[in-house]
Amino acid sequence: MANHWEAHALFRSALALARYKAQDLDGASAEYEKAVSLPSGRSTCGDVVVGSFHMLGQIYQQPGGKGKAIESYRTFLSFCKNADPGISEAKEARKRLAAPGGA
């Protein structure tokens, strides 16, 4: 049986960030995908789940991932629609979607 933390968005996003910083983009995207799909942690760590969508957008901007990048940024922004428009991640996501060809 898996440890409680292994099935928690907070744990998965921390592991994903470590992999991202180590330039293991495949490992990072797999962990962020787990973070956004796990039910555990959504109510207490919703910001972590939302931030994971932003990170997925960044990762999927690599060649061949444009469609997933657009989808991830749109999902991220759907959660942030009532947030402060000055939030840097939201500004960046809007900018990338508005660029010619999107993301």
C-alpha positions in Angstrom: 0.0 0.0 0.0 1.3 3.5 -0.9 2.2 6.0 1.7 -0.4 8.7 2.3 2.0 11.3 1.1 2.8 9.6 -2.1 -0.9 10.1 -3.1 -0.9 13.8 -2.0 -0.7 16.8 -4.4 1.8 18.6 -2.1 4.2 15.7 -2.1 3.9 15.2 -5.8 4.4 18.9 -6.7 7.5 19.1 -4.5 9.0 16.0 -6.2 8.0 17.5 -9.6 9.8 20.8 -8.8 12.9 18.9 -7.8 12.9 17.0 -11.1 12.2 20.2 -13.0 15.2 21.9 -11.4 17.3 18.8 -12.2 16.2 19.3 -15.9 14.3 16.0 -15.8 11.4 17.3 -17.8 9.8 13.9 -18.4 9.9 13.0 -14.7 8.7 16.5 -13.7 5.7 16.4 -16.1 4.8 12.9 -14.9 4.8 14.1 -11.2 2.9 17.3 -12.0 0.3 15.2 -13.9 -0.1 13.1 -10.8 -0.4 16.2 -8.6 -3.3 17.6 -10.7 -5.1 14.2 -10.9 -4.9 13.2 -7.2 -7.9 13.9 -5.0 -5.8 14.1 -1.8 -4.6 17.7 -1.1 -7.0 19.5 -3.4 -9.0 21.1 -0.6 -6.0 22.0 1.6 -3.5 22.6 -1.1 -5.5 23.9 -4.0 -2.9 26.6 -4.8 -0.4 23.8 -5.3 -2.7 22.0 -7.8 -3.3 25.2 -9.7 0.4 26.0 -9.8 1.1 22.6 -11.1 -1.0 23.4 -14.2 1.2 26.5 -14.8 4.3 24.4 -14.5 2.9 21.8 -16.9 2.4 24.7 -19.4 6.1 25.6 -19.0 7.3 22.1 -19.5 5.0 21.3 -22.4 6.3 24.4 -24.3 9.1 22.1 -25.4 9.0 21.0 -29.1 6.0 18.8 -29.7 4.0 19.8 -26.6 2.3 23.0 -27.8 -1.2 21.6 -27.5 -0.7 20.3 -24.0 0.9 23.7 -23.1 -2.1 25.6 -24.3 -4.4 23.3 -22.4 -2.4 23.5 -19.2 -2.2 27.4 -19.4 -6.0 27.6 -20.1 -6.8 25.4 -17.1 -4.4 27.4 -14.9 -6.1 30.6 -16.0 -9.6 29.2 -15.5 -8.7 28.8 -11.8 -7.2 32.3 -11.7 -10.0 34.2 -13.4 -10.9 36.1 -10.2 -7.4 36.4 -8.9 -5.3 39.6 -8.9 -4.4 40.3 -12.6 -0.9 41.3 -11.5 0.1 37.8 -10.5 3.2 37.1 -12.5 2.3 33.5 -13.4 -1.1 34.6 -14.7 0.5 37.5 -16.7 3.0 35.0 -18.2 0.3 32.5 -19.1 -1.8 35.1 -20.8 1.2 36.4 -22.7 2.1 33.0 -23.9 -1.5 32.2 -25.0 -1.7 35.6 -26.8 1.6 35.1 -28.7 1.2 34.2 -32.4 0.3 30.5 -32.5 -0.3 30.4 -28.8 2.0 29.0 -26.1 
